[in-house]
Amino acid sequence: MVNKIKKRDELARDVRGLREQGLKVVFTNGCFDLLHVGHVRYLTEARAKGDILVVGLNSDRSVLEIKGSNRPIVPEDQRAEVLASLSCVDFITIFDEPDPLALIKTLLPDILVKGADWAEDEIIGKEIVEEVIRIPLIRGASTSGIIERIVEIYCD
């Protein structure tokens, strides 16, 4: 099996080659801390928008900065491995910045996909890509909701 988890520079070379072959490269990013049905449906739909799906995965340090001191729950290497097991995901790269702008500038994907909870004018990297697609979220499917439910069940 091809290693789907790549360093930024290696992935940039691969993406350039794929684009030269005429393939449409889709990019999305996130923490993907506790993988759930909302993530799987989102990633499957994102992959359907092009030929190759690249996922920028927030590093542990980045997640801590964004989500707070109790996150991530799952370490970055394990989150990357779980994402790599999904057939809809072609490549993953871990980024340490709080947002994916530098990564998007390096990869130059054709399509940028974000959840519909992001207003289009707030989507980072929108000016770099040909197209931005916002995918509706799955009601009741969220990592925060899972954490809250676990706390409710086991900490009361």
N, CA, C and O atoms as a GROMACS GRO file, in nm:
protein
  624
    1MET      N    1   0.084  -0.118   0.000
    1MET     CA    2   0.000   0.000   0.000
    1MET      C    3   0.090   0.126   0.000
    1MET      O    4   0.192   0.131   0.069
    2VAL      N    5   0.050   0.223  -0.076
    2VAL     CA    6   0.122   0.349  -0.085
    2VAL      C    7   0.106   0.424   0.048
    2VAL      O    8  -0.002   0.426   0.106
    3ASN      N    9   0.216   0.486   0.094
    3ASN     CA   10   0.209   0.565   0.216
    3ASN      C   11   0.132   0.694   0.187
    3ASN      O   12   0.177   0.776   0.108
    4LYS      N   13   0.018   0.710   0.251
    4LYS     CA   14  -0.066   0.827   0.230
    4LYS      C   15  -0.021   0.946   0.314
    4LYS      O   16  -0.056   1.060   0.283
    5ILE      N   17   0.056   0.922   0.418
    5ILE     CA   18   0.098   1.028   0.509
    5ILE      C   19   0.232   1.082   0.460
    5ILE      O   20   0.332   1.010   0.458
    6LYS      N   21   0.233   1.209   0.420
    6LYS     CA   22   0.350   1.268   0.355
    6LYS      C   23   0.395   1.394   0.428
    6LYS      O   24   0.315   1.464   0.489
    7LYS      N   25   0.524   1.421   0.419
    7LYS     CA   26   0.578   1.550   0.461
    7LYS      C   27   0.535   1.653   0.358
    7LYS      O   28   0.508   1.619   0.242
    8ARG      N   29   0.528   1.778   0.399
    8ARG     CA   30   0.477   1.886   0.313
    8ARG      C   31   0.549   1.894   0.178
    8ARG      O   32   0.483   1.900   0.074
    9ASP      N   33   0.682   1.893   0.178
    9ASP     CA   34   0.756   1.908   0.053
    9ASP      C   35   0.734   1.791  -0.042
    9ASP      O   36   0.717   1.810  -0.162
   10GLU      N   37   0.735   1.671   0.013
   10GLU     CA   38   0.711   1.552  -0.068
   10GLU      C   39   0.571   1.557  -0.128
   10GLU      O   40   0.552   1.526  -0.246
   11LEU      N   41   0.474   1.595  -0.048
   11LEU     CA   42   0.335   1.603  -0.095
   11LEU      C   43   0.322   1.710  -0.204
   11LEU      O   44   0.250   1.690  -0.302
   12ALA      N   45   0.389   1.823  -0.187
   12ALA     CA   46   0.384   1.930  -0.288
   12ALA      C   47   0.432   1.878  -0.423
   12ALA      O   48   0.372   1.908  -0.526
   13ARG      N   49   0.541   1.801  -0.424
   13ARG     CA   50   0.591   1.741  -0.549
   13ARG      C   51   0.488   1.646  -0.609
   13ARG      O   52   0.462   1.649  -0.730
   14ASP      N   53   0.430   1.562  -0.524
   14ASP     CA   54   0.330   1.466  -0.572
   14ASP      C   55   0.208   1.538  -0.630
   14ASP      O   56   0.157   1.500  -0.736
   15VAL      N   57   0.162   1.641  -0.561
   15VAL     CA   58   0.044   1.716  -0.606
   15VAL      C   59   0.073   1.784  -0.740
   15VAL      O   60  -0.012   1.783  -0.829
   16ARG      N   61   0.191   1.843  -0.755
   16ARG     CA   62   0.228   1.906  -0.883
   16ARG      C   63   0.220   1.803  -0.996
   16ARG      O   64   0.166   1.831  -1.103
   17GLY      N   65   0.274   1.685  -0.971
   17GLY     CA   66   0.271   1.580  -1.072
   17GLY      C   67   0.130   1.536  -1.107
   17GLY      O   68   0.099   1.513  -1.224
   18LEU      N   69   0.045   1.526  -1.007
   18LEU     CA   70  -0.094   1.485  -1.032
   18LEU      C   71  -0.169   1.592  -1.111
   18LEU      O   72  -0.248   1.560  -1.200
   19ARG      N   73  -0.144   1.718  -1.077
   19ARG     CA   74  -0.210   1.828  -1.151
   19ARG      C   75  -0.160   1.830  -1.296
   19ARG      O   76  -0.237   1.858  -1.387
   20GLU      N   77  -0.031   1.802  -1.317
   20GLU     CA   78   0.024   1.797  -1.453
   20GLU      C   79  -0.041   1.686  -1.536
   20GLU      O   80  -0.048   1.694  -1.658
   21GLN      N   81  -0.090   1.582  -1.467
   21GLN     CA   82  -0.161   1.473  -1.534
   21GLN      C   83  -0.307   1.509  -1.562
   21GLN      O   84  -0.381   1.430  -1.620
   22GLY      N   85  -0.348   1.630  -1.520
   22GLY     CA   86  -0.485   1.674  -1.544
   22GLY      C   87  -0.583   1.636  -1.436
   22GLY      O   88  -0.704   1.651  -1.454
   23LEU      N   89  -0.532   1.587  -1.322
   23LEU     CA   90  -0.622   1.548  -1.214
   23LEU      C   91  -0.658   1.670  -1.129
   23LEU      O   92  -0.574   1.757  -1.105
   24LYS      N   93  -0.782   1.674  -1.083
   24LYS     CA   94  -0.831   1.781  -0.995
   24LYS      C   95  -0.798   1.744  -0.851
   24LYS      O   96  -0.838   1.638  -0.802
   25VAL      N   97  -0.726   1.832  -0.784
   25VAL     CA   98  -0.685   1.808  -0.645
   25VAL      C   99  -0.776   1.888  -0.552
   25VAL      O  100  -0.789   2.010  -0.564
   26VAL      N  101  -0.837   1.817  -0.459
   26VAL     CA  102  -0.925   1.875  -0.358
   26VAL      C  103  -0.847   1.878  -0.227
   26VAL      O  104  -0.778   1.782  -0.192
   27PHE      N  105  -0.861   1.989  -0.155
   27PHE     CA  106  -0.795   2.003  -0.025
   27PHE      C  107  -0.898   2.037   0.081
   27PHE      O  108  -0.989   2.117   0.058
   28THR      N  109  -0.883   1.975   0.196
   28THR     CA  110  -0.957   2.015   0.315
   28THR      C  111  -0.863   2.000   0.434
   28THR      O  112  -0.757   1.939   0.423
   29ASN      N  113  -0.905   2.054   0.545
   29ASN     CA  114  -0.821   2.044   0.664
   29ASN      C  115  -0.907   2.035   0.789
   29ASN      O  116  -1.026   2.067   0.786
   30GLY      N  117  -0.844   1.991   0.898
   30GLY     CA  118  -0.915   1.985   1.024
   30GLY      C  119  -0.834   1.910   1.128
   30GLY      O  120  -0.724   1.861   1.103
   31CYS      N  121  -0.895   1.902   1.247
   31CYS     CA  122  -0.833   1.833   1.360
   31CYS      C  123  -0.861   1.683   1.354
   31CYS      O  124  -0.772   1.602   1.384
   32PHE      N  125  -0.982   1.645   1.318
   32PHE     CA  126  -1.024   1.506   1.308
   32PHE      C  127  -0.982   1.427   1.432
   32PHE      O  128  -0.918   1.322   1.422
   33ASP      N  129  -1.018   1.482   1.548
   33ASP     CA  130  -0.973   1.427   1.676
   33ASP      C  131  -1.037   1.293   1.707
   33ASP      O  132  -0.966   1.193   1.721
   34LEU      N  133  -1.167   1.288   1.718
   34LEU     CA  134  -1.240   1.162   1.735
   34LEU      C  135  -1.321   1.142   1.608
   34LEU      O  136  -1.426   1.204   1.592
   35LEU      N  137  -1.274   1.057   1.520
   35LEU     CA  138  -1.339   1.038   1.391
   35LEU      C  139  -1.481   0.985   1.410
   35LEU      O  140  -1.502   0.888   1.482
   36HIS      N  141  -1.577   1.050   1.347
   36HIS     CA  142  -1.718   1.011   1.359
   36HIS      C  143  -1.786   1.017   1.223
   36HIS      O  144  -1.723   1.054   1.124
   37VAL      N  145  -1.912   0.980   1.218
   37VAL     CA  146  -1.986   0.971   1.092
   37VAL      C  147  -1.989   1.105   1.017
   37VAL      O  148  -1.986   1.106   0.894
   38GLY      N  149  -1.994   1.215   1.088
   38GLY     CA  150  -1.991   1.346   1.022
   38GLY      C  151  -1.861   1.364   0.944
   38GLY      O  152  -1.862   1.414   0.832
   39HIS      N  153  -1.749   1.325   1.004
   39HIS     CA  154  -1.620   1.334   0.936
   39HIS      C  155  -1.618   1.244   0.812
   39HIS      O  156  -1.576   1.287   0.704
   40VAL      N  157  -1.663   1.121   0.828
   40VAL     CA  158  -1.658   1.024   0.718
   40VAL      C  159  -1.744   1.072   0.601
   40VAL      O  160  -1.700   1.066   0.486
   41ARG      N  161  -1.864   1.118   0.628
   41ARG     CA  162  -1.950   1.167   0.520
   41ARG      C  163  -1.892   1.292   0.455
   41ARG      O  164  -1.897   1.307   0.333
   42TYR      N  165  -1.837   1.382   0.536
   42TYR     CA  166  -1.776   1.504   0.485
   42TYR      C  167  -1.658   1.472   0.393
   42TYR      O  168  -1.648   1.526   0.283
   43LEU      N  169  -1.570   1.384   0.438
   43LEU     CA  170  -1.452   1.348   0.358
   43LEU      C  171  -1.491   1.274   0.231
   43LEU      O  172  -1.430   1.294   0.126
   44THR      N  173  -1.592   1.189   0.239
   44THR     CA  174  -1.640   1.117   0.121
   44THR      C  175  -1.697   1.215   0.019
   44THR      O  176  -1.670   1.203  -0.101
   45GLU      N  177  -1.774   1.311   0.065
   45GLU     CA  178  -1.830   1.411  -0.025
   45GLU      C  179  -1.720   1.502  -0.082
   45GLU      O  180  -1.725   1.538  -0.200
   46ALA      N  181  -1.623   1.537   0.000
   46ALA     CA  182  -1.512   1.619  -0.048
   46ALA      C  183  -1.437   1.546  -0.159
   46ALA      O  184  -1.404   1.606  -0.262
   47ARG      N  185  -1.411   1.419  -0.140
   47ARG     CA  186  -1.338   1.339  -0.241
   47ARG      C  187  -1.414   1.333  -0.372
   47ARG      O  188  -1.354   1.331  -0.479
   48ALA      N  189  -1.546   1.331  -0.365
   48ALA     CA  190  -1.630   1.323  -0.485
   48ALA      C  191  -1.623   1.451  -0.569
   48ALA      O  192  -1.668   1.452  -0.683
   49LYS      N  193  -1.569   1.558  -0.515
   49LYS     CA  194  -1.561   1.686  -0.586
   49LYS      C  195  -1.442   1.694  -0.681
   49LYS      O  196  -1.431   1.788  -0.760
   50GLY      N  197  -1.352   1.595  -0.675
   50GLY     CA  198  -1.235   1.596  -0.762
   50GLY      C  199  -1.178   1.456  -0.775
   50GLY      O  200  -1.245   1.357  -0.749
   51ASP      N  201  -1.051   1.451  -0.816
   51ASP     CA  202  -0.986   1.322  -0.840
   51ASP      C  203  -0.899   1.275  -0.724
   51ASP      O  204  -0.881   1.155  -0.704
   52ILE      N  205  -0.845   1.369  -0.648
   52ILE     CA  206  -0.752   1.339  -0.538
   52ILE      C  207  -0.795   1.422  -0.418
   52ILE      O  208  -0.820   1.542  -0.432
   53LEU      N  209  -0.802   1.360  -0.300
   53LEU     CA  210  -0.833   1.434  -0.178
   53LEU      C  211  -0.711   1.438  -0.088
   53LEU      O  212  -0.657   1.335  -0.048
   54VAL      N  213  -0.668   1.561  -0.059
   54VAL     CA  214  -0.558   1.585   0.033
   54VAL      C  215  -0.615   1.645   0.161
   54VAL      O  216  -0.692   1.741   0.157
   55VAL      N  217  -0.578   1.586   0.274
   55VAL     CA  218  -0.623   1.636   0.404
   55VAL      C  219  -0.504   1.696   0.478
   55VAL      O  220  -0.404   1.630   0.501
   56GLY      N  221  -0.519   1.823   0.514
   56GLY     CA  222  -0.423   1.888   0.602
   56GLY      C  223  -0.470   1.864   0.745
   56GLY      O  224  -0.578   1.908   0.783
   57LEU      N  225  -0.389   1.795   0.822
   57LEU     CA  226  -0.426   1.757   0.959
   57LEU      C  227  -0.353   1.847   1.058
   57LEU      O  228  -0.231   1.856   1.058
   58ASN      N  229  -0.430   1.914   1.143
   58ASN     CA  230  -0.370   1.998   1.246
   58ASN      C  231  -0.284   1.913   1.339
   58ASN      O  232  -0.326   1.807   1.384
   59SER      N  233  -0.162   1.961   1.366
   59SER     CA  234  -0.073   1.893   1.460
   59SER      C  235  -0.131   1.901   1.601
   59SER      O  236  -0.225   1.975   1.627
   60ASP      N  237  -0.073   1.824   1.690
   60ASP     CA  238  -0.117   1.828   1.831
   60ASP      C  239  -0.104   1.969   1.887
   60ASP      O  240  -0.196   2.018   1.954
   61ARG      N  241   0.009   2.036   1.859
   61ARG     CA  242   0.029   2.171   1.909
   61ARG      C  243  -0.075   2.267   1.854
   61ARG      O  244  -0.126   2.353   1.926
   62SER      N  245  -0.105   2.252   1.727
   62SER     CA  246  -0.204   2.336   1.661
   62SER      C  247  -0.344   2.314   1.720
   62SER      O  248  -0.416   2.410   1.745
   63VAL      N  249  -0.380   2.189   1.743
   63VAL     CA  250  -0.511   2.157   1.803
   63VAL      C  251  -0.520   2.216   1.943
   63VAL      O  252  -0.622   2.275   1.979
   64LEU      N  253  -0.415   2.202   2.020
   64LEU     CA  254  -0.411   2.259   2.155
   64LEU      C  255  -0.437   2.409   2.150
   64LEU      O  256  -0.512   2.463   2.232
   65GLU      N  257  -0.374   2.476   2.054
   65GLU     CA  258  -0.390   2.621   2.040
   65GLU      C  259  -0.534   2.658   2.000
   65GLU      O  260  -0.588   2.758   2.047
   66ILE      N  261  -0.593   2.580   1.914
   66ILE     CA  262  -0.728   2.609   1.863
   66ILE      C  263  -0.837   2.566   1.961
   66ILE      O  264  -0.930   2.642   1.988
   67LYS      N  265  -0.826   2.445   2.015
   67LYS     CA  266  -0.935   2.382   2.092
   67LYS      C  267  -0.920   2.394   2.243
   67LYS      O  268  -1.017   2.377   2.316
   68GLY      N  269  -0.800   2.422   2.291
   68GLY     CA  270  -0.780   2.435   2.435
   68GLY      C  271  -0.704   2.319   2.496
   68GLY      O  272  -0.665   2.225   2.428
   69SER      N  273  -0.685   2.327   2.626
   69SER     CA  274  -0.591   2.240   2.698
   69SER      C  275  -0.632   2.093   2.706
   69SER      O  276  -0.548   2.008   2.736
   70ASN      N  277  -0.757   2.060   2.680
   70ASN     CA  278  -0.799   1.920   2.688
   70ASN      C  279  -0.794   1.848   2.554
   70ASN      O  280  -0.835   1.732   2.544
   71ARG      N  281  -0.744   1.913   2.452
   71ARG     CA  282  -0.741   1.855   2.319
   71ARG      C  283  -0.601   1.867   2.261
   71ARG      O  284  -0.528   1.959   2.298
   72PRO      N  285  -0.560   1.779   2.172
   72PRO     CA  286  -0.641   1.670   2.119
   72PRO      C  287  -0.649   1.553   2.217
   72PRO      O  288  -0.569   1.540   2.309
   73ILE      N  289  -0.746   1.471   2.194
   73ILE     CA  290  -0.761   1.349   2.272
   73ILE      C  291  -0.673   1.239   2.211
   73ILE      O  292  -0.609   1.162   2.282
   74VAL      N  293  -0.670   1.234   2.080
   74VAL     CA  294  -0.593   1.134   2.006
   74VAL      C  295  -0.470   1.202   1.946
   74VAL      O  296  -0.483   1.306   1.882
   75PRO      N  297  -0.349   1.145   1.966
   75PRO     CA  298  -0.226   1.206   1.913
   75PRO      C  299  -0.226   1.211   1.759
   75PRO      O  300  -0.291   1.130   1.693
   76GLU      N  301  -0.152   1.308   1.705
   76GLU     CA  302  -0.152   1.335   1.562
   76GLU      C  303  -0.114   1.214   1.477
   76GLU      O  304  -0.174   1.192   1.371
   77ASP      N  305  -0.017   1.134   1.520
   77ASP     CA  306   0.023   1.018   1.439
   77ASP      C  307  -0.091   0.917   1.429
   77ASP      O  308  -0.108   0.854   1.325
   78GLN      N  309  -0.168   0.900   1.537
   78GLN     CA  310  -0.281   0.809   1.534
   78GLN      C  311  -0.397   0.867   1.452
   78GLN      O  312  -0.464   0.794   1.379
   79ARG      N  313  -0.420   0.998   1.465
   79ARG     CA  314  -0.526   1.061   1.385
   79ARG      C  315  -0.494   1.047   1.237
   79ARG      O  316  -0.583   1.021   1.156
   80ALA      N  317  -0.367   1.066   1.201
   80ALA     CA  318  -0.325   1.052   1.061
   80ALA      C  319  -0.344   0.910   1.011
   80ALA      O  320  -0.390   0.888   0.899
   81GLU      N  321  -0.308   0.813   1.094
   81GLU     CA  322  -0.322   0.672   1.054
   81GLU      C  323  -0.469   0.634   1.033
   81GLU      O  324  -0.501   0.562   0.938
   82VAL      N  325  -0.556   0.682   1.119
   82VAL     CA  326  -0.699   0.653   1.104
   82VAL      C  327  -0.750   0.715   0.974
   82VAL      O  328  -0.822   0.649   0.898
   83LEU      N  329  -0.714   0.841   0.947
   83LEU     CA  330  -0.757   0.905   0.822
   83LEU      C  331  -0.703   0.829   0.701
   83LEU      O  332  -0.773   0.813   0.602
   84ALA      N  333  -0.579   0.783   0.710
   84ALA     CA  334  -0.517   0.710   0.598
   84ALA      C  335  -0.590   0.580   0.568
   84ALA      O  336  -0.582   0.530   0.456
   85SER      N  337  -0.661   0.526   0.665
   85SER     CA  338  -0.734   0.401   0.642
   85SER      C  339  -0.862   0.422   0.561
   85SER      O  340  -0.920   0.325   0.512
   86LEU      N  341  -0.905   0.546   0.546
   86LEU     CA  342  -1.026   0.574   0.470
   86LEU      C  343  -0.996   0.573   0.320
   86LEU      O  344  -0.901   0.637   0.275
   87SER      N  345  -1.076   0.502   0.244
   87SER     CA  346  -1.053   0.493   0.099
   87SER      C  347  -1.073   0.627   0.029
   87SER      O  348  -1.017   0.648  -0.079
   88CYS      N  349  -1.151   0.716   0.086
   88CYS     CA  350  -1.176   0.845   0.022
   88CYS      C  351  -1.060   0.943   0.038
   88CYS      O  352  -1.054   1.043  -0.033
   89VAL      N  353  -0.968   0.915   0.128
   89VAL     CA  354  -0.854   1.004   0.154
   89VAL      C  355  -0.732   0.951   0.078
   89VAL      O  356  -0.691   0.837   0.095
   90ASP      N  357  -0.675   1.038  -0.007
   90ASP     CA  358  -0.559   0.998  -0.086
   90ASP      C  359  -0.427   1.032  -0.017
   90ASP      O  360  -0.333   0.952  -0.020
   91PHE      N  361  -0.420   1.150   0.045
   91PHE     CA  362  -0.298   1.193   0.112
   91PHE      C  363  -0.332   1.275   0.236
   91PHE      O  364  -0.435   1.341   0.242
   92ILE      N  365  -0.242   1.268   0.333
   92ILE     CA  366  -0.252   1.346   0.456
   92ILE      C  367  -0.117   1.409   0.481
   92ILE      O  368  -0.013   1.346   0.460
   93THR      N  369  -0.119   1.533   0.526
   93THR     CA  370   0.002   1.596   0.576
   93THR      C  371  -0.033   1.671   0.704
   93THR      O  372  -0.140   1.732   0.714
   94ILE      N  373   0.057   1.665   0.799
   94ILE     CA  374   0.034   1.731   0.929
   94ILE      C  375   0.095   1.870   0.922
   94ILE      O  376   0.209   1.887   0.878
   95PHE      N  377   0.017   1.971   0.965
   95PHE     CA  378   0.071   2.107   0.968
   95PHE      C  379   0.062   2.164   1.108
   95PHE      O  380  -0.032   2.134   1.183
   96ASP      N  381   0.160   2.246   1.142
   96ASP     CA  382   0.177   2.294   1.279
   96ASP      C  383   0.118   2.432   1.303
   96ASP      O  384   0.102   2.475   1.417
   97GLU      N  385   0.084   2.503   1.197
   97GLU     CA  386   0.029   2.637   1.210
   97GLU      C  387  -0.118   2.629   1.254
   97GLU      O  388  -0.181   2.525   1.237
   98PRO      N  389  -0.172   2.738   1.311
   98PRO     CA  390  -0.312   2.735   1.353
   98PRO      C  391  -0.411   2.737   1.236
   98PRO      O  392  -0.527   2.702   1.253
   99ASP      N  393  -0.364   2.779   1.117
   99ASP     CA  394  -0.451   2.774   0.999
   99ASP      C  395  -0.370   2.717   0.882
   99ASP      O  396  -0.248   2.712   0.889
  100PRO      N  397  -0.439   2.674   0.775
  100PRO     CA  398  -0.372   2.604   0.666
  100PRO      C  399  -0.320   2.692   0.553
  100PRO      O  400  -0.283   2.640   0.448
  101LEU      N  401  -0.315   2.823   0.570
  101LEU     CA  402  -0.281   2.911   0.458
  101LEU      C  403  -0.146   2.876   0.395
  101LEU      O  404  -0.138   2.863   0.273
  102ALA      N  405  -0.042   2.862   0.474
  102ALA     CA  406   0.090   2.830   0.418
  102ALA      C  407   0.087   2.697   0.344
  102ALA      O  408   0.150   2.683   0.239
  103LEU      N  409   0.015   2.601   0.396
  103LEU     CA  410   0.004   2.470   0.331
  103LEU      C  411  -0.070   2.482   0.198
  103LEU      O  412  -0.028   2.423   0.098
  104ILE      N  413  -0.178   2.556   0.196
  104ILE     CA  414  -0.254   2.576   0.072
  104ILE      C  415  -0.167   2.647  -0.032
  104ILE      O  416  -0.170   2.611  -0.150
  105LYS      N  417  -0.090   2.746   0.010
  105LYS     CA  418   0.000   2.816  -0.082
  105LYS      C  419   0.106   2.722  -0.138
  105LYS      O  420   0.148   2.736  -0.253
  106THR      N  421   0.150   2.627  -0.058
  106THR     CA  422   0.250   2.531  -0.104
  106THR      C  423   0.191   2.429  -0.200
  106THR      O  424   0.252   2.397  -0.302
  107LEU      N  425   0.073   2.377  -0.168
  107LEU     CA  426   0.012   2.270  -0.247
  107LEU      C  427  -0.061   2.319  -0.372
  107LEU      O  428  -0.065   2.248  -0.472
  108LEU      N  429  -0.118   2.438  -0.365
  108LEU     CA  430  -0.196   2.495  -0.475
  108LEU      C  431  -0.303   2.399  -0.528
  108LEU      O  432  -0.304   2.366  -0.646
  109PRO      N  433  -0.393   2.353  -0.440
  109PRO     CA  434  -0.500   2.263  -0.486
  109PRO      C  435  -0.596   2.338  -0.579
  109PRO      O  436  -0.599   2.461  -0.583
  110ASP      N  437  -0.674   2.262  -0.654
  110ASP     CA  438  -0.774   2.321  -0.743
  110ASP      C  439  -0.899   2.362  -0.665
  110ASP      O  440  -0.958   2.468  -0.691
  111ILE      N  441  -0.938   2.278  -0.571
  111ILE     CA  442  -1.064   2.295  -0.499
  111ILE      C  443  -1.037   2.292  -0.350
  111ILE      O  444  -0.959   2.210  -0.301
  112LEU      N  445  -1.102   2.382  -0.278
  112LEU     CA  446  -1.092   2.389  -0.132
  112LEU      C  447  -1.230   2.357  -0.076
  112LEU      O  448  -1.329   2.419  -0.114
  113VAL      N  449  -1.236   2.259   0.014
  113VAL     CA  450  -1.363   2.218   0.074
  113VAL      C  451  -1.360   2.249   0.223
  113VAL      O  452  -1.262   2.219   0.292
  114LYS      N  453  -1.468   2.308   0.270
  114LYS     CA  454  -1.486   2.336   0.414
  114LYS      C  455  -1.630   2.302   0.450
  114LYS      O  456  -1.716   2.288   0.364
  115GLY      N  457  -1.653   2.290   0.580
  115GLY     CA  458  -1.789   2.268   0.628
  115GLY      C  459  -1.872   2.394   0.612
  115GLY      O  460  -1.820   2.505   0.612
  116ALA      N  461  -2.002   2.376   0.600
  116ALA     CA  462  -2.093   2.489   0.580
  116ALA      C  463  -2.100   2.580   0.702
  116ALA      O  464  -2.159   2.688   0.694
  117ASP      N  465  -2.042   2.538   0.813
  117ASP     CA  466  -2.037   2.626   0.930
  117ASP      C  467  -1.936   2.740   0.910
  117ASP      O  468  -1.934   2.834   0.988
  118TRP      N  469  -1.856   2.732   0.807
  118TRP     CA  470  -1.763   2.840   0.772
  118TRP      C  471  -1.830   2.932   0.670
  118TRP      O  472  -1.872   2.886   0.564
  119ALA      N  473  -1.840   3.060   0.701
  119ALA     CA  474  -1.888   3.158   0.604
  119ALA      C  475  -1.784   3.167   0.493
  119ALA      O  476  -1.664   3.163   0.519
  120GLU      N  477  -1.830   3.180   0.370
  120GLU     CA  478  -1.736   3.179   0.257
  120GLU      C  479  -1.629   3.287   0.268
  120GLU      O  480  -1.514   3.264   0.231
  121ASP      N  481  -1.666   3.404   0.320
  121ASP     CA  482  -1.567   3.512   0.331
  121ASP      C  483  -1.465   3.487   0.442
  121ASP      O  484  -1.365   3.558   0.451
  122GLU      N  485  -1.488   3.387   0.527
  122GLU     CA  486  -1.395   3.353   0.636
  122GLU      C  487  -1.306   3.234   0.602
  122GLU      O  488  -1.220   3.196   0.682
  123ILE      N  489  -1.326   3.174   0.486
  123ILE     CA  490  -1.250   3.054   0.449
  123ILE      C  491  -1.108   3.094   0.409
  123ILE      O  492  -1.088   3.170   0.314
  124ILE      N  493  -1.013   3.042   0.481
  124ILE     CA  494  -0.872   3.073   0.460
  124ILE      C  495  -0.823   3.001   0.334
  124ILE      O  496  -0.839   2.879   0.321
  125GLY      N  497  -0.762   3.077   0.244
  125GLY     CA  498  -0.708   3.020   0.121
  125GLY      C  499  -0.801   3.031   0.001
  125GLY      O  500  -0.766   2.985  -0.108
  126LYS      N  501  -0.918   3.090   0.020
  126LYS     CA  502  -1.016   3.096  -0.088
  126LYS      C  503  -0.965   3.168  -0.212
  126LYS      O  504  -1.006   3.136  -0.324
  127GLU      N  505  -0.875   3.265  -0.192
  127GLU     CA  506  -0.823   3.343  -0.304
  127GLU      C  507  -0.716   3.268  -0.384
  127GLU      O  508  -0.673   3.316  -0.489
  128ILE      N  509  -0.674   3.153  -0.336
  128ILE     CA  510  -0.566   3.078  -0.399
  128ILE      C  511  -0.619   2.969  -0.493
  128ILE      O  512  -0.551   2.930  -0.588
  129VAL      N  513  -0.738   2.920  -0.466
  129VAL     CA  514  -0.793   2.805  -0.539
  129VAL      C  515  -0.891   2.849  -0.648
  129VAL      O  516  -0.939   2.963  -0.648
  130GLU      N  517  -0.921   2.757  -0.739
  130GLU     CA  518  -1.018   2.784  -0.845
  130GLU      C  519  -1.161   2.786  -0.790
  130GLU      O  520  -1.245   2.863  -0.837
  131GLU      N  521  -1.188   2.700  -0.691
  131GLU     CA  522  -1.325   2.683  -0.643
  131GLU      C  523  -1.326   2.651  -0.494
  131GLU      O  524  -1.241   2.577  -0.444
  132VAL      N  525  -1.424   2.707  -0.425
  132VAL     CA  526  -1.448   2.676  -0.284
  132VAL      C  527  -1.585   2.609  -0.275
  132VAL      O  528  -1.683   2.658  -0.330
  133ILE      N  529  -1.590   2.497  -0.204
  133ILE     CA  530  -1.715   2.424  -0.185
  133ILE      C  531  -1.740   2.408  -0.036
  133ILE      O  532  -1.651   2.366   0.039
  134ARG      N  533  -1.861   2.443   0.007
  134ARG     CA  534  -1.899   2.428   0.147
  134ARG      C  535  -1.996   2.310   0.156
  134ARG      O  536  -2.096   2.305   0.085
  135ILE      N  537  -1.965   2.217   0.246
  135ILE     CA  538  -2.045   2.094   0.261
  135ILE      C  539  -2.126   2.103   0.390
  135ILE      O  540  -2.072   2.135   0.496
  136PRO      N  541  -2.256   2.076   0.381
  136PRO     CA  542  -2.340   2.080   0.503
  136PRO      C  543  -2.293   1.981   0.608
  136PRO      O  544  -2.244   1.872   0.577
  137LEU      N  545  -2.308   2.022   0.732
  137LEU     CA  546  -2.270   1.936   0.845
  137LEU      C  547  -2.381   1.836   0.874
  137LEU      O  548  -2.497   1.858   0.838
  138ILE      N  549  -2.344   1.727   0.940
  138ILE     CA  550  -2.441   1.626   0.982
  138ILE      C  551  -2.489   1.664   1.122
  138ILE      O  552  -2.410   1.668   1.216
  139ARG      N  553  -2.616   1.690   1.135
  139ARG     CA  554  -2.673   1.729   1.264
  139ARG      C  555  -2.646   1.622   1.369
  139ARG      O  556  -2.668   1.503   1.346
  140GLY      N  557  -2.597   1.666   1.484
  140GLY     CA  558  -2.574   1.576   1.596
  140GLY      C  559  -2.443   1.499   1.590
  140GLY      O  560  -2.416   1.417   1.677
  141ALA      N  561  -2.361   1.525   1.487
  141ALA     CA  562  -2.234   1.454   1.475
  141ALA      C  563  -2.120   1.554   1.494
  141ALA      O  564  -2.086   1.629   1.403
  142SER      N  565  -2.062   1.553   1.614
  142SER     CA  566  -1.948   1.641   1.640
  142SER      C  567  -1.860   1.582   1.748
  142SER      O  568  -1.907   1.510   1.836
  143THR      N  569  -1.732   1.612   1.740
  143THR     CA  570  -1.639   1.565   1.842
  143THR      C  571  -1.676   1.623   1.978
  143THR      O  572  -1.677   1.551   2.078
  144SER      N  573  -1.708   1.751   1.982
  144SER     CA  574  -1.747   1.815   2.109
  144SER      C  575  -1.869   1.747   2.168
  144SER      O  576  -1.877   1.727   2.290
  145GLY      N  577  -1.966   1.711   2.083
  145GLY     CA  578  -2.085   1.642   2.130
  145GLY      C  579  -2.054   1.505   2.187
  145GLY      O  580  -2.112   1.465   2.288
  146ILE      N  581  -1.961   1.434   2.124
  146ILE     CA  582  -1.920   1.302   2.175
  146ILE      C  583  -1.854   1.318   2.312
  146ILE      O  584  -1.883   1.243   2.405
  147ILE      N  585  -1.765   1.416   2.323
  147ILE     CA  586  -1.696   1.439   2.450
  147ILE      C  587  -1.798   1.474   2.559
  147ILE      O  588  -1.791   1.421   2.670
  148GLU      N  589  -1.890   1.563   2.528
  148GLU     CA  590  -1.994   1.602   2.626
  148GLU      C  591  -2.076   1.482   2.670
  148GLU      O  592  -2.108   1.469   2.788
  149ARG      N  593  -2.111   1.395   2.577
  149ARG     CA  594  -2.190   1.275   2.609
  149ARG      C  595  -2.111   1.180   2.701
  149ARG      O  596  -2.166   1.126   2.796
  150ILE      N  597  -1.984   1.162   2.672
  150ILE     CA  598  -1.900   1.075   2.756
  150ILE      C  599  -1.890   1.132   2.897
  150ILE      O  600  -1.904   1.058   2.995
  151VAL      N  601  -1.867   1.261   2.908
  151VAL     CA  602  -1.860   1.326   3.040
  151VAL      C  603  -1.992   1.310   3.113
  151VAL      O  604  -1.995   1.279   3.233
  152GLU      N  605  -2.102   1.330   3.042
  152GLU     CA  606  -2.236   1.317   3.101
  152GLU      C  607  -2.259   1.177   3.157
  152GLU      O  608  -2.314   1.160   3.266
  153ILE      N  609  -2.218   1.076   3.080
  153ILE     CA  610  -2.241   0.937   3.121
  153ILE      C  611  -2.150   0.895   3.234
  153ILE      O  612  -2.194   0.831   3.330
  154TYR      N  613  -2.023   0.930   3.224
  154TYR     CA  614  -1.924   0.874   3.316
  154TYR      C  615  -1.880   0.965   3.429
  154TYR      O  616  -1.810   0.921   3.520
  155CYS      N  617  -1.919   1.090   3.424
  155CYS     CA  618  -1.872   1.183   3.528
  155CYS      C  619  -1.983   1.236   3.616
  155CYS      O  620  -1.960   1.327   3.697
  156ASP      N  621  -2.100   1.184   3.603
  156ASP     CA  622  -2.210   1.230   3.689
  156ASP      C  623  -2.224   1.147   3.814
  156ASP      O  624  -2.312   1.173   3.896
   0.00000   0.00000   0.00000
